[in-house]
Amino acid sequence: DKCDMENINITQGTLSDTERKIVMQHVGYTDQILSKIRFGNKYSSVPDIAGMHHEKLNGMGYPLAKKANEIPFLARILMVADIAEALLAKRPYKDPYSSETVRSILLDMANEGQLDKQIVNTLNNSDIIDEFIKTQKIMNNY
């Protein structure tokens, strides 16, 4: 049937186009939910920052295809953190990547103009990734 053909034709990753579109909707839900919360002046940018966590500096992200000059610094940090977490976390469909692999992927993405190089370099030169891995190992034992 149509679903089987779509799954057979997956060329990258583990999701079909239909499944990927469903997963991508979470960014819109993030914005919808957070925009209903009164954060006050100090945190008023939280919905915008969270809603941009899948944007890319080169305009190839989603849902708004924003470019670098339209993406605030805090959203850039969240973009890098979200990708690092996704790569480092164990999922039902994948094992976690090693810290070396995650650092390499993030650096490649920064060099391709997708992520902020300064943020990626700061993360890669810290022990945050290794600490995250330790935390994940502890959590997976519970």
C-alpha positions in Angstrom: 0.0 0.0 0.0 0.9 3.7 -0.1 2.4 3.7 3.5 4.6 0.7 2.7 5.9 2.4 -0.5 6.6 5.6 1.5 8.6 3.6 4.1 10.5 1.7 1.4 11.6 5.0 -0.2 13.1 6.6 3.0 16.6 7.7 1.9 17.8 9.3 5.1 16.9 8.8 8.7 14.0 6.6 9.9 11.0 8.7 9.3 8.8 8.9 6.2 7.9 12.4 4.9 4.4 12.1 6.5 5.9 11.1 9.9 8.5 13.9 9.6 5.8 16.5 9.0 3.9 15.3 12.1 7.1 15.6 14.2 7.8 19.0 12.9 4.5 20.3 14.1 5.7 20.4 17.7 7.4 23.7 17.1 4.0 25.2 16.2 2.5 23.6 19.3 5.3 25.1 21.4 4.5 28.6 20.2 0.7 28.1 20.7 1.1 26.8 24.2 3.7 29.3 25.4 2.0 32.3 23.8 -1.0 31.7 26.2 1.2 32.1 29.3 1.9 35.5 30.8 5.6 35.6 31.3 5.9 39.3 32.3 8.4 41.7 30.8 11.5 39.9 31.9 10.6 36.7 30.1 8.3 38.0 27.4 10.6 36.6 24.6 10.4 33.0 25.8 7.7 32.0 23.3 9.7 33.5 20.4 13.0 31.9 21.6 11.4 28.4 22.1 9.5 28.7 18.8 12.7 29.2 16.9 14.6 26.2 18.2 14.5 24.5 14.8 15.5 27.5 12.7 18.9 27.6 11.0 21.1 30.6 10.5 21.1 30.0 6.8 17.3 30.2 6.6 16.8 26.5 6.0 15.2 25.8 9.3 11.5 25.6 10.2 8.8 26.7 10.8 9.6 30.3 9.8 12.8 29.9 7.7 14.4 32.8 9.6 17.9 34.0 8.7 20.8 34.7 11.1 20.0 38.4 11.6 16.4 37.5 12.6 17.3 34.9 15.2 18.1 36.2 18.7 21.2 35.0 20.6 19.2 33.0 23.2 17.3 31.1 20.4 20.7 30.3 18.8 21.8 28.8 22.1 18.6 26.7 22.3 19.1 25.6 18.7 22.5 24.2 19.5 21.4 22.7 22.8 18.4 21.0 21.2 20.5 19.4 18.5 23.1 18.2 20.9 20.5 16.7 23.2 18.8 14.9 20.3 22.1 13.4 19.2 23.2 12.5 22.7 19.9 11.0 23.9 18.9 7.3 23.5 15.7 7.0 21.6 13.6 3.9 20.7 14.9 4.2 17.2 18.6 5.1 17.8 21.4 4.8 20.3 23.1 7.9 21.6 26.1 9.3 19.6 29.5 9.6 21.2 30.7 13.0 22.4 33.3 13.1 19.7 30.6 12.5 17.0 28.3 15.1 18.4 31.0 17.7 18.6 31.9 16.9 15.0 28.3 17.1 13.8 27.8 20.4 15.5 31.0 21.8 14.1 30.1 20.7 10.6 26.7 22.3 11.0 28.3 25.6 12.1 30.8 25.5 9.3 27.9 25.0 6.9 26.3 28.2 8.2 23.4 26.4 10.0 24.5 27.1 13.6 26.4 29.9 15.4 30.1 29.0 15.4 30.8 30.8 18.7 28.1 28.9 20.5 29.2 25.6 19.0 32.9 26.2 19.9 32.0 27.3 23.4 29.9 24.1 23.9 32.6 21.9 22.3 35.3 23.4 24.4 33.4 22.8 27.7 32.6 19.7 29.6 28.8 20.1 29.2 28.5 17.3 26.6 30.4 14.8 28.8 28.4 15.8 31.9 25.2 15.3 29.9 26.3 11.8 28.9 27.0 11.0 32.6 23.6 12.2 33.5 22.0 10.1 30.8 23.7 7.0 31.9 22.5 7.6 35.5 19.0 8.2 34.3 18.9 5.1 32.1 19.7 3.0 35.1 16.4 4.0 36.8 
